[in-house]
Amino acid sequence: MKNTRLTLKSRPTGRFSPDHFDTVTEDLPELEDGKARVRVVYVSLDPAMRGWVSPDTRSYVPPVPIGDTMRALGIGVIEESKTDAYQMGDWVTGFVGWTEYLDIGPGQLNRVPASVAMEDYMGILGLAGATAYHGLVNEGQPKSGEVLCVTGAAGSVGSLVGQIGKALGLKVIGIAGTQEKCDWLVKDLGFDVALNYRTDNLPAELEKHAPEGIDIHFENVGGKPFAAALQNMKAHGRIIMCGFISVYNGEQPDAYPDMTAIVRKRLTLKGFVMTDHFDKYPAIFAELAKLMQSGHLKYRLDIAEGLQNAPEVINRLFDGTNKGKLVVKVSAR
């Protein structure tokens, strides 16, 4: 049996390209005792992956070494097992990497129930859902009646943040980059307002729709949307810093925020990464499942076919052309 995987060849200085990766095709050896073999079905493409290939050794995770399989979260099926920890047919999730197959030991990946669609583990019951719930609920401490603003609102995390906010009784303002995305946020997901940062006057529109100011701002993007939200925060407001995708590829932001607002309005800024909170995942997913079953959460996957296309497809995250959670389908379920 053959396996194909993509290994990191060089560190991108801007956008990802196939030139940054080597394609390795190899024979799979006989499975070792005490291990199980996983056939990968989906891999997740996430903005954080841009940081994982940088040379920064002081980040929250070490960089992917040159020559190693590209790091990625995903879900797969146990094809063969020589350990009691996994049975044939089990669904498993975790860091699988850009590969068609991998051999794992006990505890290396998490078994998940096949009682929901496999795609749910890429959307609501995956990293995006955990990030959205923990960032808003545990870090943001929302209260019913408050105003929530979300940038990158049509993305995998932002779209869930807004829906969770609505379920908790918040007024939700989303900021996205196309009219189609704005319409989806309001008509399908129930956001109160959706603003297009490419065409709308964000400071004026935020003041119009949140005349008393924003209580909680969930930041995914940076640049002009962040600057506008910071300008319209309510005194003692909370800003949850999830990401700055606008500058991940080395671009300069198109607007620098007036940081004096942090002092003038006595704001709280809190950054977080979910690798610090693995212990909270079971409780988070239990709450997300309740919200999903009660009809409060919707999501959409943007699925690209073929592992070999991952280095090009991931750039959709940075130019805003993805529609929902971006994943690559590696094999049939």
C-alpha angles and dihedrals in degrees: 000000000000128000129198124200137166118234128194109259101173138354114261117235092193131355123004117258136175087253089072092063140057121216110226120195115187144161114259111235124225109286113262122235111265094030140093131213119231126202106207115227104175134012122197122232110210135175089238089069089075088065093044091064095046120101091242108128093180097066125107091270128028117256120265105265118242107263095026126116109269111264116244141149118240150137132252147160128256106245098177133006137195095172134073089228092077134031128205109273096025116142112230133186137190137079103349101151132212096312139110095225137014135178116228139187128220113301095011092110130021123245113228130191119261089217093106132042113288088233090063088071089059092049127025098003095044138072093297093057094044091049093048095047098042094043096050103032105031099030100029098042094206123203125205112265096029124125117246124194120194127190119202082030096164093052127098094269101031095051090054093044090057094047092048088049091054091049088054093051101259129142104241127208116185127196119204139157107245136041090237090058092046091051090050092052094053103032100037107023100035101240111163094223135007122194128196109224091200096058110014127083093242100193092049095044094048091050089049096050097035103033093166092046138258117297098193127019120191109201123204104146119035123202122071097353092053092046091053094047093048089052091055101043120131118240110277090015123157125235117197111203110209102152150338101215093164091073102033093103094049098266120144114248114254093229133024114217124237097249093189085082088075090065099034093051097034092234129183118223119192127182122195143173123200095229085078092059109049089127090064096052098094092053092043094051091047090056093044091051090054091051091047094049091049090055097249097119131061129169140174130214123219099209123194120189124233133030091238089066096057097096091058099035094054089068089072086078092061100043094043097240095122116103107211129324110001116221139157120227107223100177142353115279 
